[in-house]
Amino acid sequence: MQIPKFSAAEEPALTVHTEFLAIILMRKIIILAFIAAPLAFVSAEQLIPTADGTSWQYQMTQEAGEGLRLSNLTPDADGKVQLLVTYRINGATNIDGKDLLKFEMHRDGVVTNTDLLTVNEHGIICSARIDQDGEMTKLDPPQIMVAAPLQTGTSWDFNGDVAGTKVHQHYGVIGEQDITVPAGKFRAFQIRGVQTSRNPVTIDRWFVKGTGIVKDVTTTRSENGDLLRRISLELKERPKVAARPQVKSAASTKLTVTVSKEVAGQGTAQFGPDTEKIYARWGGHDLRPEAKIRVVWIAENIGDIAPPNYTIDEASTLAGASYAHGIFTLSRPDEGWVPGDYRVEFYLDDALAGTVKLKLMK
C-alpha cells in the first residue's frame, strides 16, 4: 500500500515544504496505534483519568470586590457571573524532552488557557501554560498542583518564577470531608493553598482520587485585605471521554484558512474521487517572528476504518515574516481517497486559528 505524501511541486513562494501523511487506509494498524497512546500515563490513573479526550465540566461562579468589574462579563442580580466551563485532555506534546498532557480550559467557545501537565507517582505537575493568544510561559521550577501520595498532612511549596514574577505558594492537605456538588456527593481531600506574593491569594481545593478536583475556590485580595476577585468551580458532571467542544478562533483575526482543489482561487467543501490534490491554504498577517503554523488532518467519520474524530496526522512550519502564506498539499493515493467527513484544523502558536470541514465523495 502506498501512503500519500504532500508535494511541493506547485507551491508558491513561502509555501510549506513538508510531508503530511494520510494514513487513512491502515485499518487494523490505526486501531492498534491509538489504543497504545495513553500508556505513558498509566502509572497515575489513581489520581485522575488520563485518557485522551477525558473531560470535566464545571459550574463557574465569578464575583468581584465592591466597585470592581469582571472584564466585559455581565453579572446576575447578585453581582456574580455564572458560566459553564470544560477542562479537557487534548492529547500530549513534547516540551524540552518531556511528554506533557495538554489540559485545556474551554469557556464560552474559547480555549482560555492550556496547562501542560505530567501525571505520575509524584503527583500532578504543571511545567508550562499556554494563554489564549498561544503564548507559552514555562514554570521554573515546575509547579506541583497535587502532591502524591495524597494524604492528610502532606504539604509542599512552590517558589518559582512565572513570566518574570517571583511567586511563593504553600499547600497542605487539611483532611478528608464529605462534599456535595452538582455532580453528586464525594469523599474528598481538602487542600489549602496560600500565596503570599505577589498578591495575597487563597486556594481551597477539594480533590477525589480517580476523579480529580470536584470543587475549587480561589480568592484574590489586595494588600490591605479587600476582595478583588473570587472564582469558584463545582463539578457538574463526572469525568468522561467526550468530543472536543467547538472552539471560536482566538487567533483567527491573524490567520485566514481555506481548502481547495487549486493552488489559488475559491475554496471548496466537497472533493470527488478523481481529485488529484487537496490544498490546505493559510495566510497570516501581523504574525510574531517565527510564528508556528500547524495543520491537523482529522477523519470525523469514515465508517469502521477509524474511530470518530481520529487524528490522521499533522505538519507544521514557521512563518518567515509577519505577512506570510503557505500551502500544505495532499496528493490522492493510488488506491483512491477513503470517502467520508473530514476536517482540517489550523493552529497559530498552538492556538486554534481556524477549522475547515470537507467531504470526500464516493
RACOR-V661445 format. One record per backbone hydrogen bond with DSSP energy under -0.5 kcal/mol. CO is the residue of the C=O (numbers start at 1). NH is the residue of the N-H. E is the energy in kcal/mol with one decimal. If there is no record, write none. Layout:
[[CO NH E] [CO NH E]]
This chain:
[[2 4 -0.5] [4 22 -1.0] [5 331 -0.8] [8 11 -1.1] [12 15 -1.4] [16 18 -0.6] [21 23 -0.9] [22 24 -1.2] [23 26 -0.5] [25 27 -1.7] [26 30 -2.6] [27 31 -1.5] [28 32 -2.1] [29 33 -2.1] [30 34 -2.0] [31 35 -1.4] [32 36 -1.2] [33 37 -0.6] [36 39 -1.5] [37 40 -0.8] [38 41 -2.3] [39 42 -1.4] [41 44 -1.6] [42 45 -1.7] [44 47 -1.8] [44 48 -1.3] [47 210 -1.3] [51 54 -2.1] [53 242 -2.3] [54 89 -2.3] [55 240 -1.6] [56 87 -2.9] [57 236 -3.2] [57 237 -1.2] [58 60 -0.7] [58 85 -2.3] [59 234 -1.6] [60 83 -2.6] [61 232 -2.8] [62 81 -2.9] [63 230 -2.6] [65 68 -2.3] [69 71 -1.4] [70 73 -2.2] [73 75 -0.6] [76 79 -2.0] [79 64 -0.5] [80 76 -3.5] [80 82 -0.5] [81 62 -2.5] [83 60 -3.5] [84 108 -0.7] [85 58 -3.2] [86 106 -3.7] [87 56 -3.0] [88 90 -0.7] [88 104 -2.8] [89 53 -2.4] [89 91 -0.5] [91 102 -2.4] [93 95 -0.6] [93 100 -3.4] [95 98 -1.9] [98 95 -2.5] [98 100 -0.6] [100 93 -2.5] [101 103 -0.8] [101 117 -2.5] [102 90 -3.1] [102 104 -0.9] [103 115 -2.4] [104 88 -2.2] [104 106 -0.5] [105 107 -0.5] [105 112 -1.7] [105 113 -0.8] [106 86 -2.3] [107 110 -1.4] [109 248 -5.2] [110 107 -2.9] [110 112 -1.1] [112 132 -0.6] [113 105 -2.3] [114 130 -2.6] [115 103 -3.1] [115 117 -0.7] [116 127 -2.6] [116 128 -0.9] [117 101 -3.0] [118 120 -0.5] [118 125 -2.9] [120 123 -1.7] [122 148 -1.8] [123 120 -2.3] [123 125 -0.6] [124 145 -3.1] [124 146 -1.4] [125 118 -2.7] [125 127 -0.6] [126 143 -2.7] [127 139 -2.5] [128 116 -2.8] [129 137 -3.3] [130 114 -2.2] [131 134 -2.1] [135 131 -2.5] [137 129 -2.4] [138 140 -0.5] [139 141 -0.5] [140 161 -2.4] [143 126 -3.4] [143 145 -0.6] [146 124 -2.7] [149 151 -0.8] [151 154 -2.1] [154 173 -2.8] [156 171 -3.2] [158 160 -0.5] [158 169 -2.4] [160 162 -0.5] [160 167 -2.8] [161 140 -1.3] [161 163 -0.6] [162 165 -1.7] [165 162 -2.8] [167 160 -2.1] [168 196 -1.4] [168 197 -0.9] [169 158 -2.9] [170 194 -2.5] [171 156 -2.1] [172 174 -0.8] [172 192 -2.8] [173 153 -2.3] [175 190 -3.1] [177 188 -2.7] [179 186 -2.9] [181 184 -2.5] [184 181 -2.5] [186 179 -2.6] [186 188 -0.7] [188 177 -2.4] [189 191 -0.6] [189 207 -2.9] [190 174 -2.2] [190 175 -0.9] [191 193 -0.5] [191 205 -3.0] [192 172 -1.7] [193 203 -3.3] [194 170 -2.3] [194 196 -0.5] [195 201 -1.9] [197 168 -1.8] [200 221 -2.5] [201 195 -3.4] [202 204 -0.5] [202 219 -2.8] [203 193 -3.5] [203 205 -0.5] [204 217 -2.8] [205 191 -3.8] [205 207 -0.6] [206 214 -2.7] [206 215 -1.3] [207 189 -3.0] [208 211 -2.0] [208 212 -3.1] [212 208 -2.6] [214 235 -2.8] [215 206 -3.0] [216 233 -2.9] [217 204 -2.7] [217 219 -0.5] [218 231 -2.5] [219 202 -2.4] [220 228 -2.9] [220 229 -1.8] [222 225 -1.7] [226 222 -2.7] [228 65 -1.5] [229 220 -3.2] [230 63 -2.1] [231 218 -2.8] [232 61 -2.5] [233 216 -2.2] [234 59 -2.9] [235 183 -1.9] [237 57 -0.6] [240 55 -3.1] [248 250 -0.7] [251 254 -1.9] [251 255 -0.7] [254 285 -1.9] [256 283 -2.1] [258 281 -2.8] [259 268 -2.3] [260 279 -3.2] [269 359 -2.6] [271 361 -3.0] [272 275 -1.7] [276 332 -3.0] [278 280 -0.6] [278 330 -2.8] [279 260 -1.9] [279 281 -0.8] [280 328 -2.7] [281 258 -2.1] [282 326 -2.3] [283 256 -2.8] [284 324 -1.5] [288 291 -1.5] [291 319 -3.3] [292 294 -0.5] [292 349 -2.8] [293 317 -2.4] [294 347 -3.5] [295 315 -2.2] [296 298 -0.6] [296 345 -2.4] [297 312 -2.2] [297 313 -1.2] [298 300 -0.8] [298 343 -2.3] [299 310 -2.1] [300 309 -1.0] [301 341 -2.3] [302 305 -1.1] [303 306 -0.6] [307 310 -0.8] [310 299 -2.9] [310 312 -0.7] [313 297 -2.6] [315 295 -2.8] [317 293 -3.0] [319 290 -0.7] [322 287 -2.0] [322 324 -0.5] [324 284 -3.4] [326 282 -2.4] [327 329 -0.5] [328 280 -3.2] [328 330 -0.5] [329 331 -0.5] [330 278 -2.7] [333 336 -1.9] [337 339 -0.7] [340 360 -2.5] [341 300 -1.3] [341 301 -2.0] [342 358 -2.4] [343 298 -2.6] [344 356 -2.5] [345 296 -2.6] [346 353 -3.1] [346 354 -1.3] [347 294 -2.4] [347 349 -0.6] [348 351 -1.7] [351 348 -2.9] [352 250 -0.7] [352 251 -1.0] [354 346 -3.2] [356 344 -2.8] [358 342 -3.0] [359 271 -2.5] [359 361 -0.6] [360 340 -1.9]]
